[in-house]
Amino acid sequence: MKKQTSFYARKEDLEKEWFVVDATDEILGRLASFVATILRGKHKPTYTPSVDTGDFVIIKNAEKVTVTGKKKTDKKYFRHSRYPGGLKETTFEKLIEKKPEDVLYRAIKGMLPHNRLGRQMLTKVKIYAGETHPHESQNPNYLTMPNKEVL
């Protein structure tokens, strides 16, 4: 009788690809969950939860990402200086003007595992506010969001 074995991905056997995603007129949460899936490697048949099987993702036009409802004025982002009374807050509107990459970075970070593997996966996302990026030598493939509906 033949013994059945499970597949377990190893770092040496994996090949990483590069993808480009255009964030123009995309909804923040939907884009972040799509990118997090690619970073984790869940789109591949070789997905293993405890191994970084994901690919690299380049996001361009981060300043053109949108949110629905009143989140543009009501959504708040917090940071703390680690001093007493050092809590600072800013709205989505102000943060997208000042640091548009940070909005997408925080959304994607929240959708990855909160451990050392998640931190390793987060290093594979490259976010740029404008149209250009310095990763043309990696020959990235272009991706579009699946099931995009007009709102």
C-alpha positions as CSV (number, residue, x, y, z in Angstrom):
1,M,0.0,0.0,0.0
2,K,1.3,3.4,-1.0
3,K,1.8,5.9,1.8
4,Q,0.3,9.3,1.2
5,T,2.4,12.4,2.0
6,S,1.6,16.0,2.2
7,F,3.4,18.7,0.2
8,Y,5.5,21.1,2.2
9,A,7.1,24.0,0.4
10,R,10.7,24.8,1.1
11,K,12.5,28.1,0.6
12,E,14.9,26.6,-1.9
13,D,12.2,25.3,-4.2
14,L,10.2,28.5,-4.5
15,E,10.4,31.0,-7.3
16,K,9.3,34.6,-6.6
17,E,7.5,36.6,-9.3
18,W,7.0,40.4,-9.5
19,F,3.6,41.9,-10.1
20,V,2.5,45.5,-10.7
21,V,-0.9,46.7,-9.4
22,D,-2.4,50.1,-10.4
23,A,-4.3,51.6,-7.4
24,T,-6.1,54.2,-9.5
25,D,-9.7,54.4,-8.4
26,E,-9.5,51.2,-6.4
27,I,-11.2,50.8,-3.0
28,L,-8.6,50.8,-0.2
29,G,-9.8,47.6,1.7
30,R,-10.4,45.5,-1.4
31,L,-7.0,46.4,-2.9
32,A,-5.3,45.7,0.4
33,S,-6.9,42.3,0.8
34,F,-6.0,41.4,-2.9
35,V,-2.4,42.4,-2.3
36,A,-2.2,40.6,1.0
37,T,-3.4,37.4,-0.7
38,I,-0.6,37.6,-3.3
39,L,2.0,38.5,-0.6
40,R,1.0,35.4,1.4
41,G,1.1,33.1,-1.6
42,K,-2.5,31.9,-1.4
43,H,-2.9,32.2,-5.1
44,K,-0.4,29.4,-5.7
45,P,-1.0,25.7,-5.4
46,T,2.2,25.4,-3.4
47,Y,0.8,27.6,-0.5
48,T,2.1,26.5,2.9
49,P,0.9,28.6,5.9
50,S,4.3,28.5,7.8
51,V,6.5,29.4,4.8
52,D,6.7,32.6,2.8
53,T,5.5,31.4,-0.6
54,G,4.2,34.8,-1.8
55,D,5.4,37.1,-4.6
56,F,6.6,40.7,-4.8
57,V,4.0,43.4,-5.4
58,I,4.6,46.9,-6.7
59,I,1.7,49.3,-6.2
60,K,1.7,52.5,-8.2
61,N,-0.5,55.6,-8.0
62,A,-1.1,55.1,-4.3
63,E,-2.4,58.7,-4.0
64,K,-5.4,57.8,-6.3
65,V,-6.9,55.1,-4.0
66,T,-10.4,55.8,-2.8
67,V,-12.6,54.9,0.2
68,T,-16.4,54.6,0.4
69,G,-18.9,56.5,2.5
70,K,-17.7,59.2,4.9
71,K,-14.4,57.5,5.6
72,K,-12.5,60.3,3.7
73,T,-13.2,62.7,6.6
74,D,-14.1,60.3,9.5
75,K,-11.4,57.6,9.2
76,K,-8.6,58.3,11.7
77,Y,-5.1,57.0,11.9
78,F,-3.2,57.0,15.3
79,R,0.4,57.1,16.3
80,H,2.1,57.6,19.7
81,S,5.4,59.2,20.6
82,R,5.8,57.0,23.7
83,Y,5.7,60.0,25.9
84,P,2.8,60.8,28.2
85,G,0.1,62.5,26.3
86,G,1.9,61.8,23.0
87,L,-1.1,60.3,21.1
88,K,-1.4,62.0,17.7
89,E,-4.3,61.4,15.2
90,T,-4.8,62.3,11.6
91,T,-7.6,61.7,9.1
92,F,-7.5,59.8,5.9
93,E,-7.8,63.0,3.9
94,K,-4.7,64.5,5.5
95,L,-2.6,61.3,5.4
96,I,-3.4,60.7,1.7
97,E,-2.1,64.2,0.9
98,K,1.0,64.0,3.1
99,K,2.1,60.3,2.8
100,P,-0.2,58.3,0.4
101,E,2.1,55.2,0.6
102,D,1.4,55.0,4.4
103,V,-2.3,54.5,3.9
104,L,-1.9,51.4,1.8
105,Y,1.0,50.1,3.9
106,R,-1.1,50.2,7.1
107,A,-4.1,48.5,5.4
108,I,-1.9,45.7,4.0
109,K,0.0,45.3,7.3
110,G,-3.3,44.7,9.1
111,M,-4.3,41.9,6.8
112,L,-1.0,39.9,7.1
113,P,-0.1,37.6,10.1
114,H,1.1,39.5,13.1
115,N,4.3,37.6,13.6
116,R,7.8,37.4,12.2
117,L,6.5,35.7,9.0
118,G,4.1,38.6,8.4
119,R,6.9,41.2,8.9
120,Q,8.9,39.3,6.3
121,M,6.0,39.2,3.9
122,L,5.5,43.0,4.3
123,T,9.0,43.7,3.0
124,K,7.9,42.3,-0.4
125,V,5.4,45.1,-1.1
126,K,6.8,48.3,-2.8
127,I,4.4,51.2,-2.7
128,Y,4.8,54.4,-4.9
129,A,2.7,57.5,-5.0
130,G,3.3,58.2,-8.7
131,E,3.2,56.4,-12.0
132,T,6.9,55.4,-12.1
133,H,8.8,52.8,-10.1
134,P,12.5,51.7,-10.1
135,H,11.7,47.9,-10.5
136,E,11.5,47.6,-14.3
137,S,14.6,45.3,-14.4
138,Q,12.6,42.6,-12.6
139,N,10.2,42.4,-15.6
140,P,7.0,42.6,-13.5
141,N,3.7,41.3,-14.8
142,Y,0.6,43.6,-14.6
143,L,-2.3,42.5,-12.4
144,T,-5.9,43.8,-12.3
145,M,-8.4,43.4,-9.5
146,P,-10.8,40.5,-10.1
147,N,-14.6,41.1,-10.2
148,K,-14.2,44.9,-10.4
149,E,-17.7,46.4,-10.3
150,V,-18.7,50.0,-11.1
151,L,-20.1,51.7,-8.0
